[in-house]
Amino acid sequence: MTEHHPWSRRGCACCAPLTASLARPGLRARLDRRRFIAGAAAIAALGPGGPDSAVAQAAAAATPSRNDEPFRIDVHHHLSPPAYIAASNAANFGDPLMKNWTPEKSLEDMDKAGVAVAILSVTTPALNFTAGEPARTLARECNEYAAKLVADHPGRFGSFATIPLADTEGSLREIAHALDVLKADGIALMTSYGDKWLGDPAFLPVMEELNRRKAVVYTHPTAANCCVDLVKTQQPVMIEFGTDTTRTIADIVFSGNALKFRDISWIFSHAGGTMPFLIERFVRNPLLDPKAKPTVPEGTLAELRRFYYDTAQTANKGAMSALAAIIPASQILFGTDYPYRTSLDHVRGLSEAGVFSDRELAAIERGNALRLLPRLAS
């Protein structure tokens, strides 16, 4: 899906021991237990009053009990249920990486990089290519398949359930089934549906229900109708995915949904798309648009810092430096975008970027996810 870039990485002094170990040929798949304990202890050293104390407690409580036990939690990891592959074939979309996915391939990739748990979700276009009863049926089949994988591989998988967001009644029904019956870890949404982003009034009944349930809502980019073939020399994944993520973040914030639905925990893919690079425009928008000012009474940054952002396909110095400049490490989650990139790519990239300390890496790779999804500690 994307190219590998020869990013220039320089490890900082505080990351040197970890960076050196990961940079060696034959990289160890699983982090040595002593190193992980050291990272957890570094967090805990902040004390109960420290800014990351909740992260410290979560990371310390989850210290692996065996020297070779994996510990990372991947919140951006794709599955391809058989029903979804069949639907993609019938509708003539999808790529070989998606269609040839298997649970065994995921587990092999996870084990190579010390990933303990992968939270599974269907990739784009999810249900955007269909509607009505077929969309409801496909959502149910995908979510049931994910739940079976979670049951069949205890402690290795979780799931973000897919719903047909453009269908309010169908979405409310599937949310209830996914969260109450299947015990999914959250709900997965695309960043847009047709030409509606996630702050659109059409989606308010679903947002109200997600807020009532205090749901974790993971978002994955797609290309809106406006922009699928906007520039003939570029696939939508190259530019439009990051842009669509940025549009939906802005729509959630400046529609007032971020303020109104405080109990939704939002996760945005790929370091928030282009948002970090447009931060001045985000911050200045309420100064220029009178309608925007009431939506951010504490300022735009305060809203953006309540969200979570994953590292998928952005585990490099440029993207992580931009994100870390405005978002605290406590709001960053480890994500890989498997099968489009490997877990090992992201372990290496985060370490070699030299942006985060050992303490922050421990939080990003595990502690922050445990704070958000505490059931994973078991």
Secondary structure, 3 states (H helix, E strand, C coil): CCCCCCCCCCCCHHHHHHHHHHHCCCCCCCCCHHHHHHHHHHHHCCCCCCCCHHHHHHHHHCCCCCCCCCCEEEEEEECCCHHHHHHHHHHCCCCHHHHCCCHHHHHHHHHHCCEEEEEEECCCCCCCCCCHHHHHHHHHHHHHHHHHHHHHCCCCEEEEEECCCCCHHHHHHHHHHHHHHCCCCEEEEECEECCEECCCHHHHHHHHHHHHCCCEEEEECCCCHHHCCCCCCCCHHHHHHHHHHHHHHHHHHHCCHHHHCCCCEEEECHHHCCHHHHHHHHHHHHHHCCCCHHHCCCCHHHHHCCCEEECCCCCCHHHHHHHHHHCCHHHEECCCCECCCCHHHHHHHHHHHCCCCHHHHHHHHHHHHHHHCHHHHC
